[in-house]
Each structure stands twice: as structure tokens, then as C-alpha cells.
Amino acid sequence: MCLSWITEWRLRRRLQQPAPERFRAFDDAERLVVLALGRDIPSLRPVLAELAAAGKKITLVVEARSKSELPASIPGCDPVLSLRSSWLWRRPTRQFLENFDRHDGEVLIDVSTARSLPLLCLAVHSRATFKIGVPKEEANPFHLQILVPAHHPGKEADGDAPASGKRGLDAGELLKNALFYWKKIGVKENNL
């Protein structure tokens, strides 16, 4: 019996409590945490390389369905954490959360293109003061939400790609868009 409904209920309760938001400009952020699905890693590599070249420290958290999806290493990402979740509860294990806490950053960017309960748990758990991502349900932890037109929240199974016939953004394009808007907000904040 899968008890993921309990995890969902706990997340909804935590999301009802207002999270502290403190905008962090792109230039001021030192460590970024990027949450991704294993199948999206190839599209993320070029953008992650650009971020590393810009001097950003990156913690990459990957939820991989198989060992072949998990990269051994990605240049510019230190560390690359393989998300381990409890099959019964569908949430990250305590050991993983302890490791994640040691590498948490100021800004969290969720570039998962499909709903993932363990990644959502991490987004809620993170101490990042500014969170960016695609809302996949009504309640979500993101301060800057990137809306994807072809995305239909909650219509696909946990971890599955959207079923729409239209091609949506891949994770690399999503990360580029998130960075673009994040930088624009920072410019407007500084010009006010």
C-alpha cells in the first residue's frame, strides 16, 4: 500500500503557511539548487555550463528512474545528488535530506517538466529564500512561477510527461526562460 496521500496532505498543510520570501538578484546569488528529472539532463548541460562560467555554484538534484539516466558528473555542478525516495511514502529519505541540507542554496530552481512528489517535497523543504519553477498544482512553493502554455497541471501521472499533443518546453529551455525572467526582475528592482 502506497502512503503517498499522507505525503501530499502534509505538503498541502506546509504550503498553507506563508513562506518567507526574500528576492535574491541573479548577481547576488552564490549557490543555486537545480531540481531536475533524469531524462532532462541532456537538455540542461549547456545552460548549466553557462551558469558555471558565470561563477555560480550549482547543486544539481536528479530524480532518475533508472541508473542510465543518472549522470556520473556534470561540469560546473558540485555536487550532483541522486534523489532517493521512500517507495512507500514517495518522499525523500532522511539520509538524503541531511545530505541535501548541507548543499542547499539561496535560490532553488525546479526545472522538472512533469509532476514529481519527491521533487516537490524538496522544493518545500529547501531553505532557499527565492524559489523558481513551473506550478504543477494549485498550491506550490514557487515565488517566481514560469507558466508553460502546453502544460496541463495535474493531468499526467507522477513523473510522466504531459500528454498534450503540443511540444512543451524541455528542461533546458525552461531553465533559460527562468534565468531570463529572474535577471529582468533584478534589473527592474535595481532601477526603481
N, C-alpha and C positions, 0 to 999 in steps of 0.2 A: 504494500500500500504506500503510495507516494503522498507525503505530507506537505507538498509544496503550497497547498492552500493556506497553511499556517504561516509560511514564509510570506506569502502575498498579503495576508492580513496584517502581519507585523510591519511590513513595508508601508502599507496604507496608513497605519497609525503613526509611524515615524514621519511620513510625508505631510501629515496634518499639522505637525509642529513647525512653525516658521524657522527656516534655516538662516543662519546669519549670512548676509551677502556683503562682500566687500570687493568691489571691482578691482581687478588687477590688470593694469595695462600690459600689452604684449612685451614691451621693452623692460618692464619691471619684473616679469616672471622669470624665475631661475629654473625651477623644475616643473615639468609638465607630466601628467599621468595620462596616457592614452589607453583607452579600453577598446579592444577590437576582437572580432571573430577570426579564427584561424584562416578561414578561406579568403579573408580580405587582405592578408599580409602582402601579397604581391603588388596590389594597387597602392599600398601605403608606403612602400620602400622609398620612392623618390621624394615624397613630401617629408618623411621622417629625416631623410638625408639633408634636405634644405633646413629643417629646424635645427639639426645638429650643427650645420655650418653656421647658423645664426648664433651659436653659442648656448643653445638651450640644452639642459639636462633632461633626458626623457626616460621615464619608467613606462615600459610597454607591458600591458597585461593582456594576454591572449587566452581566449576560451577556444580550445581546439577540440574537435570531435574525434580526431584521430592523430596519431603520432606524426603522420606525414604532413599535417597542416602546421605543426609547431616548428618554428624556425630555431635553428641552433643558436644563432646570434644575428642581430641586425646592427649594422654600423650606426653609431650615434645613440643607440638605446642601451642604457645600462641601469638597471637590469632588465631582462626580458622574463617576466613571470608567467608561468603556465598556470592558469586558473584551475584550481582543484575545488570541486564542489561535492557536497554530500548528495549521493543519489537519492536518498530518502527525503531530504528537506529541500533540495535544489537551491542551496546557498553555499557560499564559500566555507571551507573548513576553518576551524580555529587556528590551526598552524599556518594556513595561507594568510589569514587576516593579520596575524602577528608579523609575518614577512612583509605584507603589503603596507602595514603601518610604518615600518622602518623606511620605506621608499615612497611614501605619499608626497604629493607636491602641493604647490599653491593653486594650481589650475588643473582641473580634470576635464578631459575631452573624450566623450563617448562617441566613437565612430562606428559602432555596430549598426548594421543595416537591417537587422531583424531583432525581434524582441528576445532578450535573454535574461531570465530571472537572476542568475548568479551575477551578471554584469550590473544589473540594476541594484542588486544588494551592495555591490562595491561602490557604486556611484552614491548611494545613500550613506554608506559607512564612511566614505572619504572625508577627511578634514579639510579638503580644498575649499578655499573661500569663494572661488568662482568656478562654476561648472557649466560646460557647454555640451549640447547633444541634441539628438532628434527625439522629440517626445513620442513615446510608443504607447502611452495610455493617457488617461485624463490627468492623473497625478504623476508628476515626475520631479526629479530633484534639480533640474537644469535652470540656471539663471538666464543664459542665452540659449534660446531654442531655435534650431535650424529646421524649418519646415520643408519637407520634401513632398512635392505635389503628387507623385505616383505612389506615395506611401499611405497605406490604409491601416491605422493603428489597431492593433489587437485582432486583426483578421487572420493572421498567419499563426501557425503553431510555434511554440517556444523554440527559437533557433532556426526556423525555416525562413527562406527568402520570401519577400512579398509575392503574392500570387498574381498580381496585376499583370496584364499583358504588356504594359509600357515598361521600358527600361528605366529604372530609377538610377539615382547616383550610386556609384560604387564608393567604397570607404575612402579611397584616395581623393576623389572629387569632393566628398563630404568634408574631409579634413581641410582641403584647400578653401572651400567656402566658409567653414567655421573660422579659419585663421583670417580670411579676408574681412569678415564682418567684425571680428574681435579687434583687429587692427584699426578699422574705421571708427569703432566706438571709442577707442583710445585717443584717436586724433581729435574727435569731437569733444571729448572730455577735456583735453588739454587746451582747446581753442575757446572754451566758454569763459 
